[in-house]
């Protein structure tokens, strides 16, 4: 899915859903951070994986 999400609208709607009182002085920073998160998520989602890759049964650092 390559749907473009408006970051400011998303932040406003998420704040409403979470009943979060987002103060005006923090709103622009929250939107800017969400835009950064969007860019990182896009890179992760577009990273090609081989067809034969398997899920690990357990995480071992």
PDB file of N, H, CA, C and O in Angstrom:
ATOM      1  N   UNK A   1       0.838  -1.170   0.000  1.00  0.00           N
ATOM      2  CA  UNK A   1       0.000   0.000   0.000  1.00  0.00           C
ATOM      3  C   UNK A   1       0.890   1.242   0.000  1.00  0.00           C
ATOM      4  O   UNK A   1       1.751   1.381   0.869  1.00  0.00           O
ATOM      5  N   UNK A   2       0.699   2.133  -0.948  1.00  0.00           N
ATOM      6  H   UNK A   2       0.000   2.021  -1.655  1.00  0.00           H
ATOM      7  CA  UNK A   2       1.509   3.344  -1.062  1.00  0.00           C
ATOM      8  C   UNK A   2       0.679   4.590  -0.812  1.00  0.00           C
ATOM      9  O   UNK A   2       0.844   5.604  -1.490  1.00  0.00           O
ATOM     10  N   UNK A   3      -0.207   4.510   0.159  1.00  0.00           N
ATOM     11  H   UNK A   3      -0.341   3.686   0.710  1.00  0.00           H
ATOM     12  CA  UNK A   3      -1.071   5.633   0.478  1.00  0.00           C
ATOM     13  C   UNK A   3      -0.289   6.672   1.277  1.00  0.00           C
ATOM     14  O   UNK A   3       0.351   6.342   2.275  1.00  0.00           O
ATOM     15  N   UNK A   4      -0.343   7.908   0.839  1.00  0.00           N
ATOM     16  H   UNK A   4      -0.862   8.176   0.028  1.00  0.00           H
ATOM     17  CA  UNK A   4       0.338   9.008   1.536  1.00  0.00           C
ATOM     18  C   UNK A   4      -0.536   9.469   2.701  1.00  0.00           C
ATOM     19  O   UNK A   4      -1.716   9.770   2.521  1.00  0.00           O
ATOM     20  N   UNK A   5       0.046   9.521   3.882  1.00  0.00           N
ATOM     21  H   UNK A   5       1.005   9.277   4.028  1.00  0.00           H
ATOM     22  CA  UNK A   5      -0.670   9.932   5.087  1.00  0.00           C
ATOM     23  C   UNK A   5      -0.237  11.338   5.457  1.00  0.00           C
ATOM     24  O   UNK A   5       0.958  11.626   5.524  1.00  0.00           O
ATOM     25  N   UNK A   6      -1.187  12.204   5.695  1.00  0.00           N
ATOM     26  H   UNK A   6      -2.158  11.970   5.640  1.00  0.00           H
ATOM     27  CA  UNK A   6      -0.905  13.567   6.126  1.00  0.00           C
ATOM     28  C   UNK A   6      -0.519  13.516   7.604  1.00  0.00           C
ATOM     29  O   UNK A   6      -1.340  13.166   8.451  1.00  0.00           O
ATOM     30  N   UNK A   7       0.724  13.862   7.908  1.00  0.00           N
ATOM     31  H   UNK A   7       1.391  14.147   7.219  1.00  0.00           H
ATOM     32  CA  UNK A   7       1.248  13.736   9.267  1.00  0.00           C
ATOM     33  C   UNK A   7       0.486  14.597  10.268  1.00  0.00           C
ATOM     34  O   UNK A   7       0.192  14.139  11.372  1.00  0.00           O
ATOM     35  N   UNK A   8       0.164  15.820   9.905  1.00  0.00           N
ATOM     36  H   UNK A   8       0.402  16.192   9.008  1.00  0.00           H
ATOM     37  CA  UNK A   8      -0.526  16.686  10.861  1.00  0.00           C
ATOM     38  C   UNK A   8      -1.938  16.178  11.139  1.00  0.00           C
ATOM     39  O   UNK A   8      -2.400  16.234  12.279  1.00  0.00           O
ATOM     40  N   UNK A   9      -2.616  15.692  10.126  1.00  0.00           N
ATOM     41  H   UNK A   9      -2.240  15.647   9.200  1.00  0.00           H
ATOM     42  CA  UNK A   9      -3.949  15.135  10.334  1.00  0.00           C
ATOM     43  C   UNK A   9      -3.878  13.859  11.179  1.00  0.00           C
ATOM     44  O   UNK A   9      -4.728  13.630  12.040  1.00  0.00           O
ATOM     45  N   UNK A  10      -2.862  13.034  10.928  1.00  0.00           N
ATOM     46  H   UNK A  10      -2.172  13.220  10.228  1.00  0.00           H
ATOM     47  CA  UNK A  10      -2.690  11.809  11.706  1.00  0.00           C
ATOM     48  C   UNK A  10      -2.462  12.134  13.187  1.00  0.00           C
ATOM     49  O   UNK A  10      -3.087  11.525  14.056  1.00  0.00           O
ATOM     50  N   UNK A  11      -1.584  13.074  13.473  1.00  0.00           N
ATOM     51  H   UNK A  11      -1.076  13.568  12.767  1.00  0.00           H
ATOM     52  CA  UNK A  11      -1.288  13.448  14.855  1.00  0.00           C
ATOM     53  C   UNK A  11      -2.554  13.970  15.540  1.00  0.00           C
ATOM     54  O   UNK A  11      -2.829  13.617  16.687  1.00  0.00           O
ATOM     55  N   UNK A  12      -3.311  14.795  14.853  1.00  0.00           N
ATOM     56  H   UNK A  12      -3.087  15.082  13.921  1.00  0.00           H
ATOM     57  CA  UNK A  12      -4.551  15.328  15.429  1.00  0.00           C
ATOM     58  C   UNK A  12      -5.543  14.200  15.741  1.00  0.00           C
ATOM     59  O   UNK A  12      -6.120  14.161  16.827  1.00  0.00           O
ATOM     60  N   UNK A  13      -5.739  13.287  14.790  1.00  0.00           N
ATOM     61  H   UNK A  13      -5.270  13.318  13.907  1.00  0.00           H
ATOM     62  CA  UNK A  13      -6.685  12.190  14.984  1.00  0.00           C
ATOM     63  C   UNK A  13      -6.219  11.228  16.071  1.00  0.00           C
ATOM     64  O   UNK A  13      -7.026  10.767  16.878  1.00  0.00           O
ATOM     65  N   UNK A  14      -4.926  10.923  16.098  1.00  0.00           N
ATOM     66  H   UNK A  14      -4.271  11.298  15.442  1.00  0.00           H
ATOM     67  CA  UNK A  14      -4.383  10.030  17.123  1.00  0.00           C
ATOM     68  C   UNK A  14      -4.549  10.652  18.508  1.00  0.00           C
ATOM     69  O   UNK A  14      -4.893   9.955  19.463  1.00  0.00           O
ATOM     70  N   UNK A  15      -4.310  11.938  18.622  1.00  0.00           N
ATOM     71  H   UNK A  15      -4.030  12.504  17.847  1.00  0.00           H
ATOM     72  CA  UNK A  15      -4.482  12.625  19.901  1.00  0.00           C
ATOM     73  C   UNK A  15      -5.937  12.538  20.368  1.00  0.00           C
ATOM     74  O   UNK A  15      -6.202  12.323  21.551  1.00  0.00           O
ATOM     75  N   UNK A  16      -6.865  12.702  19.444  1.00  0.00           N
ATOM     76  H   UNK A  16      -6.650  12.876  18.483  1.00  0.00           H
ATOM     77  CA  UNK A  16      -8.283  12.590  19.797  1.00  0.00           C
ATOM     78  C   UNK A  16      -8.625  11.176  20.257  1.00  0.00           C
ATOM     79  O   UNK A  16      -9.293  10.988  21.274  1.00  0.00           O
ATOM     80  N   UNK A  17      -8.162  10.191  19.502  1.00  0.00           N
ATOM     81  H   UNK A  17      -7.620  10.344  18.676  1.00  0.00           H
ATOM     82  CA  UNK A  17      -8.463   8.795  19.849  1.00  0.00           C
ATOM     83  C   UNK A  17      -7.881   8.391  21.198  1.00  0.00           C
ATOM     84  O   UNK A  17      -8.482   7.610  21.936  1.00  0.00           O
ATOM     85  N   UNK A  18      -6.709   8.927  21.511  1.00  0.00           N
ATOM     86  H   UNK A  18      -6.221   9.561  20.912  1.00  0.00           H
ATOM     87  CA  UNK A  18      -6.041   8.590  22.767  1.00  0.00           C
ATOM     88  C   UNK A  18      -6.441   9.511  23.914  1.00  0.00           C
ATOM     89  O   UNK A  18      -5.959   9.366  25.037  1.00  0.00           O
ATOM     90  N   UNK A  19      -7.322  10.456  23.620  1.00  0.00           N
ATOM     91  H   UNK A  19      -7.713  10.574  22.707  1.00  0.00           H
ATOM     92  CA  UNK A  19      -7.722  11.473  24.588  1.00  0.00           C
ATOM     93  C   UNK A  19      -6.490  12.170  25.160  1.00  0.00           C
ATOM     94  O   UNK A  19      -6.370  12.388  26.366  1.00  0.00           O
ATOM     95  N   UNK A  20      -5.578  12.510  24.246  1.00  0.00           N
ATOM     96  H   UNK A  20      -5.675  12.333  23.267  1.00  0.00           H
ATOM     97  CA  UNK A  20      -4.318  13.153  24.602  1.00  0.00           C
ATOM     98  C   UNK A  20      -4.456  14.659  24.405  1.00  0.00           C
ATOM     99  O   UNK A  20      -4.800  15.122  23.318  1.00  0.00           O
ATOM    100  N   UNK A  21      -4.190  15.398  25.438  1.00  0.00           N
ATOM    101  H   UNK A  21      -3.911  15.022  26.321  1.00  0.00           H
ATOM    102  CA  UNK A  21      -4.250  16.856  25.367  1.00  0.00           C
ATOM    103  C   UNK A  21      -2.912  17.363  24.829  1.00  0.00           C
ATOM    104  O   UNK A  21      -2.004  17.673  25.600  1.00  0.00           O
ATOM    105  N   UNK A  22      -2.798  17.445  23.518  1.00  0.00           N
ATOM    106  H   UNK A  22      -3.536  17.194  22.892  1.00  0.00           H
ATOM    107  CA  UNK A  22      -1.546  17.867  22.876  1.00  0.00           C
ATOM    108  C   UNK A  22      -1.463  19.392  22.897  1.00  0.00           C
ATOM    109  O   UNK A  22      -2.242  20.077  22.235  1.00  0.00           O
ATOM    110  N   UNK A  23      -0.523  19.902  23.656  1.00  0.00           N
ATOM    111  H   UNK A  23       0.110  19.345  24.194  1.00  0.00           H
ATOM    112  CA  UNK A  23      -0.379  21.340  23.783  1.00  0.00           C
ATOM    113  C   UNK A  23       0.154  21.939  22.485  1.00  0.00           C
ATOM    114  O   UNK A  23       0.924  21.306  21.763  1.00  0.00           O
ATOM    115  N   UNK A  24      -0.263  23.153  22.207  1.00  0.00           N
ATOM    116  H   UNK A  24      -0.889  23.667  22.794  1.00  0.00           H
ATOM    117  CA  UNK A  24       0.116  23.829  20.969  1.00  0.00           C
ATOM    118  C   UNK A  24       1.629  23.929  20.791  1.00  0.00           C
ATOM    119  O   UNK A  24       2.129  23.798  19.675  1.00  0.00           O
ATOM    120  N   UNK A  25       2.357  24.158  21.878  1.00  0.00           N
ATOM    121  H   UNK A  25       1.951  24.265  22.785  1.00  0.00           H
ATOM    122  CA  UNK A  25       3.811  24.319  21.755  1.00  0.00           C
ATOM    123  C   UNK A  25       4.524  23.008  21.405  1.00  0.00           C
ATOM    124  O   UNK A  25       5.691  23.030  21.013  1.00  0.00           O
ATOM    125  N   UNK A  26       3.845  21.878  21.539  1.00  0.00           N
ATOM    126  H   UNK A  26       2.898  21.860  21.857  1.00  0.00           H
ATOM    127  CA  UNK A  26       4.450  20.582  21.208  1.00  0.00           C
ATOM    128  C   UNK A  26       3.928  19.995  19.887  1.00  0.00           C
ATOM    129  O   UNK A  26       4.496  19.039  19.360  1.00  0.00           O
ATOM    130  N   UNK A  27       2.866  20.564  19.373  1.00  0.00           N
ATOM    131  H   UNK A  27       2.404  21.340  19.802  1.00  0.00           H
ATOM    132  CA  UNK A  27       2.208  20.009  18.179  1.00  0.00           C
ATOM    133  C   UNK A  27       3.158  19.917  16.971  1.00  0.00           C
ATOM    134  O   UNK A  27       3.220  18.872  16.323  1.00  0.00           O
ATOM    135  N   UNK A  28       3.892  20.985  16.662  1.00  0.00           N
ATOM    136  H   UNK A  28       3.842  21.834  17.188  1.00  0.00           H
ATOM    137  CA  UNK A  28       4.783  20.974  15.498  1.00  0.00           C
ATOM    138  C   UNK A  28       5.911  19.955  15.650  1.00  0.00           C
ATOM    139  O   UNK A  28       6.313  19.323  14.673  1.00  0.00           O
ATOM    140  N   UNK A  29       6.421  19.796  16.868  1.00  0.00           N
ATOM    141  H   UNK A  29       6.094  20.310  17.662  1.00  0.00           H
ATOM    142  CA  UNK A  29       7.473  18.798  17.106  1.00  0.00           C
ATOM    143  C   UNK A  29       6.936  17.385  16.947  1.00  0.00           C
ATOM    144  O   UNK A  29       7.615  16.515  16.402  1.00  0.00           O
ATOM    145  N   UNK A  30       5.716  17.157  17.422  1.00  0.00           N
ATOM    146  H   UNK A  30       5.164  17.864  17.865  1.00  0.00           H
ATOM    147  CA  UNK A  30       5.097  15.838  17.279  1.00  0.00           C
ATOM    148  C   UNK A  30       4.886  15.506  15.801  1.00  0.00           C
ATOM    149  O   UNK A  30       5.120  14.372  15.383  1.00  0.00           O
ATOM    150  N   UNK A  31       4.455  16.466  15.024  1.00  0.00           N
ATOM    151  H   UNK A  31       4.265  17.387  15.364  1.00  0.00           H
ATOM    152  CA  UNK A  31       4.248  16.266  13.585  1.00  0.00           C
ATOM    153  C   UNK A  31       5.582  16.006  12.890  1.00  0.00           C
ATOM    154  O   UNK A  31       5.676  15.118  12.043  1.00  0.00           O
ATOM    155  N   UNK A  32       6.614  16.774  13.243  1.00  0.00           N
ATOM    156  H   UNK A  32       6.538  17.495  13.932  1.00  0.00           H
ATOM    157  CA  UNK A  32       7.941  16.576  12.645  1.00  0.00           C
ATOM    158  C   UNK A  32       8.485  15.182  12.967  1.00  0.00           C
ATOM    159  O   UNK A  32       9.066  14.525  12.102  1.00  0.00           O
ATOM    160  N   UNK A  33       8.296  14.734  14.209  1.00  0.00           N
ATOM    161  H   UNK A  33       7.825  15.267  14.911  1.00  0.00           H
ATOM    162  CA  UNK A  33       8.748  13.394  14.580  1.00  0.00           C
ATOM    163  C   UNK A  33       7.988  12.316  13.819  1.00  0.00           C
ATOM    164  O   UNK A  33       8.578  11.322  13.398  1.00  0.00           O
ATOM    165  N   UNK A  34       6.696  12.503  13.643  1.00  0.00           N
ATOM    166  H   UNK A  34       6.216  13.311  13.986  1.00  0.00           H
ATOM    167  CA  UNK A  34       5.927  11.524  12.886  1.00  0.00           C
ATOM    168  C   UNK A  34       6.401  11.459  11.441  1.00  0.00           C
ATOM    169  O   UNK A  34       6.442  10.376  10.856  1.00  0.00           O
ATOM    170  N   UNK A  35       6.758  12.591  10.860  1.00  0.00           N
ATOM    171  H   UNK A  35       6.725  13.471  11.335  1.00  0.00           H
ATOM    172  CA  UNK A  35       7.277  12.591   9.484  1.00  0.00           C
ATOM    173  C   UNK A  35       8.584  11.805   9.400  1.00  0.00           C
ATOM    174  O   UNK A  35       8.822  11.109   8.413  1.00  0.00           O
ATOM    175  N   UNK A  36       9.434  11.908  10.425  1.00  0.00           N
ATOM    176  H   UNK A  36       9.241  12.473  11.227  1.00  0.00           H
ATOM    177  CA  UNK A  36      10.675  11.121  10.464  1.00  0.00           C
ATOM    178  C   UNK A  36      10.364   9.631  10.577  1.00  0.00           C
ATOM    179  O   UNK A  36      10.993   8.804   9.918  1.00  0.00           O
ATOM    180  N   UNK A  37       9.388   9.300  11.418  1.00  0.00           N
ATOM    181  H   UNK A  37       8.876   9.971  11.954  1.00  0.00           H
ATOM    182  CA  UNK A  37       8.973   7.900  11.578  1.00  0.00           C
ATOM    183  C   UNK A  37       8.445   7.362  10.249  1.00  0.00           C
ATOM    184  O   UNK A  37       8.735   6.223   9.882  1.00  0.00           O
ATOM    185  N   UNK A  38       7.674   8.171   9.530  1.00  0.00           N
ATOM    186  H   UNK A  38       7.438   9.096   9.828  1.00  0.00           H
ATOM    187  CA  UNK A  38       7.156   7.769   8.221  1.00  0.00           C
ATOM    188  C   UNK A  38       8.291   7.423   7.256  1.00  0.00           C
ATOM    189  O   UNK A  38       8.225   6.417   6.550  1.00  0.00           O
ATOM    190  N   UNK A  39       9.317   8.248   7.229  1.00  0.00           N
ATOM    191  H   UNK A  39       9.370   9.066   7.803  1.00  0.00           H
ATOM    192  CA  UNK A  39      10.438   8.028   6.315  1.00  0.00           C
ATOM    193  C   UNK A  39      11.174   6.740   6.660  1.00  0.00           C
ATOM    194  O   UNK A  39      11.557   5.985   5.766  1.00  0.00           O
ATOM    195  N   UNK A  40      11.373   6.485   7.948  1.00  0.00           N
ATOM    196  H   UNK A  40      11.062   7.098   8.674  1.00  0.00           H
ATOM    197  CA  UNK A  40      12.048   5.249   8.367  1.00  0.00           C
ATOM    198  C   UNK A  40      11.186   4.034   8.024  1.00  0.00           C
ATOM    199  O   UNK A  40      11.695   3.036   7.515  1.00  0.00           O
ATOM    200  N   UNK A  41       9.899   4.116   8.297  1.00  0.00           N
ATOM    201  H   UNK A  41       9.486   4.927   8.711  1.00  0.00           H
ATOM    202  CA  UNK A  41       8.998   2.999   8.001  1.00  0.00           C
ATOM    203  C   UNK A  41       8.963   2.698   6.509  1.00  0.00           C
ATOM    204  O   UNK A  41       8.882   1.537   6.107  1.00  0.00           O
ATOM    205  N   UNK A  42       9.023   3.737   5.692  1.00  0.00           N
ATOM    206  H   UNK A  42       9.088   4.680   6.018  1.00  0.00           H
ATOM    207  CA  UNK A  42       9.030   3.546   4.239  1.00  0.00           C
ATOM    208  C   UNK A  42      10.259   2.747   3.808  1.00  0.00           C
ATOM    209  O   UNK A  42      10.156   1.842   2.980  1.00  0.00           O
ATOM    210  N   UNK A  43      11.419   3.082   4.370  1.00  0.00           N
ATOM    211  H   UNK A  43      11.502   3.817   5.043  1.00  0.00           H
ATOM    212  CA  UNK A  43      12.640   2.334   4.046  1.00  0.00           C
ATOM    213  C   UNK A  43      12.524   0.868   4.451  1.00  0.00           C
ATOM    214  O   UNK A  43      12.908  -0.024   3.694  1.00  0.00           O
ATOM    215  N   UNK A  44      11.994   0.627   5.641  1.00  0.00           N
ATOM    216  H   UNK A  44      11.682   1.352   6.255  1.00  0.00           H
ATOM    217  CA  UNK A  44      11.846  -0.747   6.129  1.00  0.00           C
ATOM    218  C   UNK A  44      10.869  -1.521   5.252  1.00  0.00           C
ATOM    219  O   UNK A  44      11.144  -2.659   4.870  1.00  0.00           O
ATOM    220  N   UNK A  45       9.738  -0.915   4.933  1.00  0.00           N
ATOM    221  H   UNK A  45       9.515   0.009   5.242  1.00  0.00           H
ATOM    222  CA  UNK A  45       8.716  -1.602   4.145  1.00  0.00           C
ATOM    223  C   UNK A  45       9.126  -1.851   2.702  1.00  0.00           C
ATOM    224  O   UNK A  45       8.638  -2.790   2.073  1.00  0.00           O
ATOM    225  N   UNK A  46      10.015  -1.023   2.171  1.00  0.00           N
ATOM    226  H   UNK A  46      10.412  -0.260   2.682  1.00  0.00           H
ATOM    227  CA  UNK A  46      10.450  -1.189   0.782  1.00  0.00           C
ATOM    228  C   UNK A  46      11.669  -2.096   0.642  1.00  0.00           C
ATOM    229  O   UNK A  46      12.068  -2.423  -0.476  1.00  0.00           O
ATOM    230  N   UNK A  47      12.264  -2.505   1.763  1.00  0.00           N
ATOM    231  H   UNK A  47      11.939  -2.238   2.671  1.00  0.00           H
ATOM    232  CA  UNK A  47      13.444  -3.351   1.707  1.00  0.00           C
ATOM    233  C   UNK A  47      13.072  -4.724   1.151  1.00  0.00           C
ATOM    234  O   UNK A  47      12.208  -5.403   1.704  1.00  0.00           O
ATOM    235  N   UNK A  48      13.721  -5.136   0.056  1.00  0.00           N
ATOM    236  H   UNK A  48      14.423  -4.584  -0.394  1.00  0.00           H
ATOM    237  CA  UNK A  48      13.354  -6.422  -0.563  1.00  0.00           C
ATOM    238  C   UNK A  48      13.867  -7.607   0.271  1.00  0.00           C
ATOM    239  O   UNK A  48      15.006  -7.606   0.738  1.00  0.00           O
ATOM    240  N   UNK A  49      13.024  -8.589   0.442  1.00  0.00           N
ATOM    241  H   UNK A  49      12.099  -8.590   0.063  1.00  0.00           H
ATOM    242  CA  UNK A  49      13.396  -9.811   1.145  1.00  0.00           C
ATOM    243  C   UNK A  49      13.375 -10.973   0.154  1.00  0.00           C
ATOM    244  O   UNK A  49      12.530 -11.012  -0.741  1.00  0.00           O
ATOM    245  N   UNK A  50      14.301 -11.919   0.311  1.00  0.00           N
ATOM    246  H   UNK A  50      14.987 -11.888   1.038  1.00  0.00           H
ATOM    247  CA  UNK A  50      14.276 -13.086  -0.566  1.00  0.00           C
ATOM    248  C   UNK A  50      12.991 -13.886  -0.372  1.00  0.00           C
ATOM    249  O   UNK A  50      12.415 -13.893   0.716  1.00  0.00           O
ATOM    250  N   UNK A  51      12.549 -14.550  -1.421  1.00  0.00           N
ATOM    251  H   UNK A  51      13.017 -14.544  -2.305  1.00  0.00           H
ATOM    252  CA  UNK A  51      11.311 -15.340  -1.370  1.00  0.00           C
ATOM    253  C   UNK A  51      11.424 -16.501  -0.396  1.00  0.00           C
ATOM    254  O   UNK A  51      10.425 -16.910   0.196  1.00  0.00           O
ATOM    255  N   UNK A  52      12.631 -17.040  -0.222  1.00  0.00           N
ATOM    256  H   UNK A  52      13.442 -16.708  -0.703  1.00  0.00           H
ATOM    257  CA  UNK A  52      12.799 -18.243   0.595  1.00  0.00           C
ATOM    258  C   UNK A  52      13.159 -17.945   2.053  1.00  0.00           C
ATOM    259  O   UNK A  52      13.582 -18.844   2.779  1.00  0.00           O
ATOM    260  N   UNK A  53      12.996 -16.702   2.483  1.00  0.00           N
ATOM    261  H   UNK A  53      12.652 -15.971   1.892  1.00  0.00           H
ATOM    262  CA  UNK A  53      13.347 -16.349   3.858  1.00  0.00           C
ATOM    263  C   UNK A  53      12.342 -16.969   4.829  1.00  0.00           C
ATOM    264  O   UNK A  53      11.153 -17.063   4.525  1.00  0.00           O
ATOM    265  N   UNK A  54      12.829 -17.390   5.996  1.00  0.00           N
ATOM    266  H   UNK A  54      13.795 -17.314   6.242  1.00  0.00           H
ATOM    267  CA  UNK A  54      11.974 -17.997   7.001  1.00  0.00           C
ATOM    268  C   UNK A  54      12.022 -17.181   8.285  1.00  0.00           C
ATOM    269  O   UNK A  54      13.021 -16.529   8.588  1.00  0.00           O
ATOM    270  N   UNK A  55      10.954 -17.229   9.015  1.00  0.00           N
ATOM    271  H   UNK A  55      10.143 -17.760   8.770  1.00  0.00           H
ATOM    272  CA  UNK A  55      10.859 -16.528  10.293  1.00  0.00           C
ATOM    273  C   UNK A  55      11.661 -17.317  11.328  1.00  0.00           C
ATOM    274  O   UNK A  55      11.576 -18.543  11.396  1.00  0.00           O
ATOM    275  N   UNK A  56      12.433 -16.598  12.123  1.00  0.00           N
ATOM    276  H   UNK A  56      12.502 -15.602  12.068  1.00  0.00           H
ATOM    277  CA  UNK A  56      13.183 -17.246  13.199  1.00  0.00           C
ATOM    278  C   UNK A  56      12.239 -17.712  14.306  1.00  0.00           C
ATOM    279  O   UNK A  56      11.277 -17.018  14.633  1.00  0.00           O
ATOM    280  N   UNK A  57      12.505 -18.859  14.874  1.00  0.00           N
ATOM    281  H   UNK A  57      13.287 -19.423  14.609  1.00  0.00           H
ATOM    282  CA  UNK A  57      11.618 -19.387  15.912  1.00  0.00           C
ATOM    283  C   UNK A  57      11.803 -18.665  17.245  1.00  0.00           C
ATOM    284  O   UNK A  57      10.881 -18.593  18.057  1.00  0.00           O
ATOM    285  N   UNK A  58      13.015 -18.129  17.460  1.00  0.00           N
ATOM    286  H   UNK A  58      13.765 -18.187  16.801  1.00  0.00           H
ATOM    287  CA  UNK A  58      13.229 -17.386  18.704  1.00  0.00           C
ATOM    288  C   UNK A  58      14.346 -16.381  18.499  1.00  0.00           C
ATOM    289  O   UNK A  58      15.284 -16.616  17.737  1.00  0.00           O
ATOM    290  N   UNK A  59      14.230 -15.258  19.192  1.00  0.00           N
ATOM    291  H   UNK A  59      13.468 -15.067  19.811  1.00  0.00           H
ATOM    292  CA  UNK A  59      15.218 -14.196  19.068  1.00  0.00           C
ATOM    293  C   UNK A  59      16.375 -14.461  20.019  1.00  0.00           C
ATOM    294  O   UNK A  59      16.179 -14.699  21.211  1.00  0.00           O
ATOM    295  N   UNK A  60      17.590 -14.417  19.469  1.00  0.00           N
ATOM    296  H   UNK A  60      17.749 -14.224  18.501  1.00  0.00           H
ATOM    297  CA  UNK A  60      18.803 -14.547  20.282  1.00  0.00           C
ATOM    298  C   UNK A  60      19.749 -13.417  19.907  1.00  0.00           C
ATOM    299  O   UNK A  60      20.304 -13.411  18.808  1.00  0.00           O
ATOM    300  N   UNK A  61      19.937 -12.460  20.813  1.00  0.00           N
ATOM    301  H   UNK A  61      19.486 -12.465  21.706  1.00  0.00           H
ATOM    302  CA  UNK A  61      20.817 -11.329  20.496  1.00  0.00           C
ATOM    303  C   UNK A  61      22.276 -11.739  20.377  1.00  0.00           C
ATOM    304  O   UNK A  61      23.134 -10.896  20.113  1.00  0.00           O
TER     305      UNK A  61
END
